[in-house]
Amino acid sequence: MPYRLIQLAPGSYDLLLHGEIIGSIVRSGARTDQVTWTAELLNDPAPGQWPPPFTQVEHTFKTLEEVCAWLGAPEIKPLRRTE
């Protein structure tokens, strides 16, 4: 699946599939040992309608690298800061 991530803010990404936003990837937790990353679909499709590799609406991971490996190494567009 050709997923892409577009960074919105540190720890927050839109998840795109075929150019459409279908979900988000968000970091939660204040301390390094308590951080979790959540991949979540925006809509709540019926079971069996989820795009692979989703097997439910929400999945959690310990690192962004784990999320990216699970999604098949998506292209990541970083946040652009203007100063």
C-alpha positions in Angstrom: 0.0 0.0 0.0 1.4 3.4 -0.9 0.9 5.3 2.3 2.3 8.7 3.0 2.7 10.6 6.3 2.4 14.4 6.4 3.7 16.0 9.6 1.3 18.5 11.1 3.2 19.2 14.3 5.8 17.3 16.3 4.3 13.9 17.1 1.3 14.4 14.8 0.8 13.2 11.2 -2.0 12.9 8.6 -2.1 9.4 7.1 -2.7 9.4 3.4 -3.6 6.5 1.1 -3.7 7.2 -2.7 -3.6 10.9 -1.9 -6.6 10.9 0.4 -6.4 11.5 4.2 -7.7 8.3 5.8 -6.3 8.6 9.3 -3.8 10.0 11.7 -0.6 8.9 13.5 -0.3 10.6 16.9 2.3 10.4 19.7 1.0 10.5 23.3 2.8 10.3 26.6 5.1 12.9 28.2 8.1 10.7 29.1 10.2 8.6 26.8 9.3 5.3 28.6 5.6 6.1 28.4 5.3 7.2 24.8 2.9 5.4 22.5 2.1 6.1 18.9 -1.4 5.5 17.6 -2.4 4.8 14.1 -6.2 5.5 13.7 -8.6 5.5 10.8 -10.7 8.7 10.5 -13.9 6.8 9.5 -15.1 3.7 11.2 -15.5 1.3 8.3 -17.2 -2.0 8.8 -14.9 -4.9 9.6 -13.3 -6.2 6.5 -13.4 -2.8 4.9 -10.2 -1.6 6.6 -7.2 -0.9 4.3 -4.3 -3.3 4.9 -2.5 -3.7 7.3 -5.4 -2.4 9.6 -7.3 -5.2 11.3 -9.2 -2.7 13.5 -9.7 1.1 13.6 -6.9 1.8 16.0 -3.4 0.2 16.5 -0.7 1.3 19.0 3.1 1.1 18.8 6.1 2.0 20.9 7.9 4.0 18.2 7.2 5.9 15.0 9.7 3.5 13.3 7.4 0.6 14.3 4.4 2.4 12.8 6.4 3.1 9.5 7.5 -0.6 9.3 4.0 -1.8 9.8 2.7 0.6 7.0 5.4 -0.6 4.6 7.9 2.3 4.9 5.7 5.3 3.8 7.1 8.5 2.4 7.2 11.1 5.2 6.8 14.8 4.5 8.3 16.7 7.4 6.9 19.8 9.0 8.1 22.9 7.4 9.0 25.6 9.8 8.9 29.2 8.7 11.1 31.7 10.5 
